[in-house]
Amino acid sequence: MDYLKDVKEQYENYPYPFRDPEEEKTRLLATEDGYLDKINHYCYAGRQNFDNFRVLIAGGGTGSAAVFLAEQLRDHRNAEIVYLDISSASMNVARKRAEIRGLSRITWVNNSILNLPELNLGPFDYINCVGVLHHLEDHYKGLRILHGQLQDDGCMGVMVYGRHARTAVYQMQELMRLVNTDETNMQAKVDNTKIILSSLPPSNSFKRCEREWLTEVEEYGDIGLYDLFLHSHDHGFDVLEIYDWVESCGLHLVDFIGPEFESRIGYEPKTFITHPGLLKKISALPRPRQQAIAEILSGRIQRHSFYLSRRPTPQAKPDDLHNVPFFFKTTPQGLSQAIDGNPGKTITLTSPDRISVHLTPSRFTSKFLHHLDGAASIKTIFAAIRRDLDAPHLSDGELLDEFKSLYKIFNDIGWMLLRHDSVGPCPPPAGLQARVSKRYSPENS
Ligand SMILES: C[S@@+](CC[C@H](N)C(=O)[O-])C[C@H]1O[C@@H](n2cnc3c(N)ncnc32)[C@H](O)[C@@H]1O
């Protein structure tokens, strides 16, 4: 069998996540791994221009990743997207969404990841596989097959469920398996789940944290309920298991890239532990162990989202002065002026992903921020600072040391990225939606 029978049956009956294709006329949904700026920074040292770029959406579901990437790649020469899923019902929703947007560069394949070696669709520069591998019978086999579809410098954006933060959900799944013993009718299983949910006493583990989860059910209805409580194959991962899995498949984990506490900072013990002695001891451990500690400590990593690469360190670095630093998602306004108005004062900022950072300005912080316009390279910014301060002898090394500290603060929470000055910026999603919405505006009907 090239897929799990019950998994296919679920997604034929309950295409996940629920999406109404009509909504494409008014909004573009972004997916966390799918921003071209982010892929470029983490996977291509900021040097990818995305022409001739080939993408595989493996287990594309109702199409959010395919639509988002196709929309961003629309104007790139020969860029191409292949959507693959075992569920024809999900593929129909995805197809309809793309059709409404007028996206023509997507090839639709109703098939299994496990058949990719015979389908001759690759190789690909980028593979998106979000919320899929934890539903395969053998996730090692699945990841190895995807690895085999990548170009030599190719990368993947992956999301798998977090075992620890989903503990209460897994208890509920176990409970529902017991309750639904011998029950084969999907609707009856859903009905039983609703009865159980309304019968949970306050002492129940899930009941104690249900607010964290029930928005999914409120938003997606029975589709969300089935996915959360009744999935026939749902394997949660912890950090150490992810490293073991990824490395045994010959890939490198580039970074964790989820939102809020699922970003890199949520995987760092220092985010939660302030005791210097214990922190020093933990900091001496290998990085995966430190991250495993943070995962259990925080209890907030419901999803592990990360990039994988065939090459060890493909991300852009500030040491390359031809890189252009830019704020990702939102640019904080008036920061340089705020620093100049309160010299030496620590400023607290909240990122678009709602993480707060404390910025204690150093000598050049306000100057960096003043010249950081999303177009100037680090080299150009340094030259401008030398001019401003009339300090021609200020060395790149001196400026870079300080710039790296500032960059680290913002990059750790995913708020600042780099792009090489040989490639242009990627258009923001809001701008991309404008032309689709225009087609459907009353004036054009
Ligand atoms: C939870 S949904 C995620 C959909 C989508 N990636 C997203 O993030 O919205 C899982 C999807 O994986 C698909 N799937 C499961 N096993 C598969 C396999 N062996 N090959 C291809 N697709 C598979 C299912 O049909 C379903 O659409």
The ligand as an SDF file (V2000), in Angstrom:
LIG
                    3D

 27 29  0  0  0  0  0  0  0  0999 V2000
   -3.0150   17.7620    7.9620 C   0  0  0  0  0  0  0  0  0  0  0  0
   -3.1550   17.8050    6.2350 S   0  0  0  0  0  0  0  0  0  0  0  0
   -2.0040   19.1030    5.8630 C   0  0  0  0  0  0  0  0  0  0  0  0
   -2.2870   19.7600    4.5490 C   0  0  0  0  0  0  0  0  0  0  0  0
   -1.3540   20.9030    4.1630 C   0  0  0  0  0  0  0  0  0  0  0  0
    0.0150   20.4760    4.0470 N   0  0  0  0  0  0  0  0  0  0  0  0
   -1.4780   22.0580    5.1180 C   0  0  0  0  0  0  0  0  0  0  0  0
   -0.5120   22.3290    5.8540 O   0  0  0  0  0  0  0  0  0  0  0  0
   -2.5060   22.7220    5.1370 O   0  0  0  0  0  0  0  0  0  0  0  0
   -2.2790   16.3530    5.7210 C   0  0  0  0  0  0  0  0  0  0  0  0
   -2.3540   16.0930    4.2250 C   0  0  0  0  0  0  0  0  0  0  0  0
   -1.4070   15.0720    3.8900 O   0  0  0  0  0  0  0  0  0  0  0  0
   -1.9830   14.2450    2.9060 C   0  0  0  0  0  0  0  0  0  0  0  0
   -1.2810   12.9490    2.9190 N   0  0  0  0  0  0  0  0  0  0  0  0
   -1.2610   12.0210    3.8940 C   0  0  0  0  0  0  0  0  0  0  0  0
   -0.4950   10.9760    3.5270 N   0  0  0  0  0  0  0  0  0  0  0  0
   -0.0120   11.2620    2.2890 C   0  0  0  0  0  0  0  0  0  0  0  0
    0.8380   10.5820    1.3820 C   0  0  0  0  0  0  0  0  0  0  0  0
    1.3300    9.3850    1.6610 N   0  0  0  0  0  0  0  0  0  0  0  0
    1.1310   11.1870    0.2100 N   0  0  0  0  0  0  0  0  0  0  0  0
    0.6150   12.4050   -0.1010 C   0  0  0  0  0  0  0  0  0  0  0  0
   -0.2050   13.0810    0.7190 N   0  0  0  0  0  0  0  0  0  0  0  0
   -0.5090   12.5240    1.9070 C   0  0  0  0  0  0  0  0  0  0  0  0
   -3.4380   14.1690    3.3260 C   0  0  0  0  0  0  0  0  0  0  0  0
   -4.2870   13.7350    2.2940 O   0  0  0  0  0  0  0  0  0  0  0  0
   -3.7070   15.6030    3.7800 C   0  0  0  0  0  0  0  0  0  0  0  0
   -4.2010   16.3920    2.7320 O   0  0  0  0  0  0  0  0  0  0  0  0
  1  2  1  0
  2  3  1  0
  2 10  1  0
  3  4  1  0
  4  5  1  0
  5  6  1  0
  5  7  1  0
  7  8  2  0
  7  9  1  0
 10 11  1  0
 11 12  1  0
 11 26  1  0
 12 13  1  0
 13 14  1  0
 13 24  1  0
 14 15  1  0
 14 23  1  0
 15 16  2  0
 16 17  1  0
 17 18  1  0
 17 23  2  0
 18 19  1  0
 18 20  2  0
 20 21  1  0
 21 22  2  0
 22 23  1  0
 24 25  1  0
 24 26  1  0
 26 27  1  0
M  CHG  2   2   1   9  -1
M  END
$$$$
